[in-house]
């Protein structure tokens, strides 16, 4: 299997991106209904999702567009809502080979979503752009097409069908976090704390009023710092 991954990273990315694409299609289909309410055409919804693969960010975008908000308001809210991707990009940058060309860095940065980040960061060794491109090749079009179809057919597909399709995302997340959590106590503790504190942040007074993106950023930085203090990694020594 390791040999196959090294020989054909693009195909592996496509295979691992299929469950992401299924989940994206379902979520984007629902998002398309919000886009339709905002007055967007199927083509406009398709283009918006092709250029911005972020559910919370796009929902905020469509809501503001429907309310007739100014351009600067749309840009500011979208930036704040999607701020967690800065953290993911920083994490991926630590896995990029110094020899990677700038054009690959830019292209990888165009699709640092929660799910694609998860499967990319979970792979051993330096980040392979072709693997990331493979996941993008199926996930991003599914997101854009789902939005367009949601605008066209949003009231036809039963809600239970849309909900069932989105289960693929949860299965993909479990496949990512369970194997490393079984091998390392630090990862398992990080996962447990993530679940518990995410739930607490959604119900505690004061904290729950923060946006989902801001809560994610605070929890990510806080839990990562705590795990780093409790389970410090030894620096690798050069040479034999």
VENCOR-V657064 format. One record per run of one state. SS is the DSSP state (H for helix, E for strand, C for the rest). FROM is the first residue (numbers start at 1). LEN is the number of residues. If there is no record, write none. Layout:
SS	FROM	LEN
SS	FROM	LEN
This chain:
C	1	1
H	2	6
C	8	1
H	9	29
C	38	4
H	42	10
C	52	3
H	55	12
C	67	4
H	71	11
C	82	2
H	84	10
C	94	8
H	102	8
C	110	4
H	114	8
C	122	7
H	129	25
C	154	5
H	159	7
C	166	1
H	167	17
C	184	1
H	185	19
C	204	3
H	207	3
C	210	2
H	212	19
C	231	10
